[in-house]
Amino acid sequence: MNIRGITGHTAQLRHLSILSSRGSLRGTFIFTGMPGIGKKTIARRVLASLFCHTADPPCLRCPSCRQAGAGSHPDIIELLPDEKGRIPI
């Protein structure tokens, strides 16, 4: 998994990269933590890697990667917390 441009989160990124290289990514992940630390960036990068068909996904340039990065990919559903911090499921 291409993690260029992401700083910090070394252990988490290593774990996600290992899962990705083994083909063991699960259908659901919950990213938690303080606001502004990069949860959404990392989640979108992981998702983009699933839909990108290049040798080192995600390429961040193909239409699928750009849609995933923008939060507008038709096959990705993003659940965000409401005003009270709850995730409506």
C-alpha positions, 0 to 999 in steps of 0.5 A: 500500500502506497503511504507516501505523504502520510507522516506519523501513525507508523504502527497503524500504517505498518499494520494496514500495509501488512493486511493489504499485502496479505489480502486480509483487509476486512470489510469494516474498520473504525478509525478513532482519535482526536480531531485532525490527526489524519484518520480520514486521510488514512481511511481514504488511502486504504480504500483507494488502494482497494479500487486502484489497479496500478502496481503500487496502489493507490496511485492517487491519480486515476479516477477511482483514487481521486474519487476515494480521496474526495469522498465521492467514490460510488462504492464507498460509504462513509459514516460520520459522527453526528453533532453529539459524536455518535455514529448513526448506524 
